């Protein structure tokens, strides 16, 4: 069931205008599936590993921002405690050549490489 859903999402994203490729990997950066047609498997593996490292390194930054928000309002603090620990949901990194979007899930990461927008 999960494999069918991953395939469906990957197919939809892969054929979106401007998308170069998609990689689904576990939280440790091990690729599960990729859609790169013109790139070798090593490039997808490297991209998955770097994306996992980036999410791991950025997590403390997200926590700092949430702590700052907690200090502003006790009401927000209560909501934050009810929601549980903070995690990064989406990251977007843009360079001159590509834009990389990383969607985080409890079990895996979805990494989309596309042509820069704008």
Phi, psi and omega in degrees: 000313180295322179297320178295320180292318178299315179299317180297313180295316180298317180298316180298313182289319184302322183267014174280140182303131177092348181280127180273321180184165182226139175231132170252127181222163175283175184294342178272354178095014177273119184295138177259317183204145174217162182240015181292118180277317188261001182249152179281167182298328180298323180293319177295321178297317179296316179298317180297316180296315179295323179295317179296318178297318180297316178297318180297317181288331182277344183303317178297327177296318178296323178294321178298318180296321180291321177299320178298318178295322181298322180294332182289322188213128177291331178296317178294327179298317180297316179296321181296319179295323180291328182284339180096189184294149182278145174219161176282133179263312182219139174234146179226124180237128182239134174237184178292329185268320186219163169238130181244125179245128181243118177257122184263142176227167179301323187256334185212171175240141174250118183247119181246127176252125180221166175294144182299142180269130175077000000 
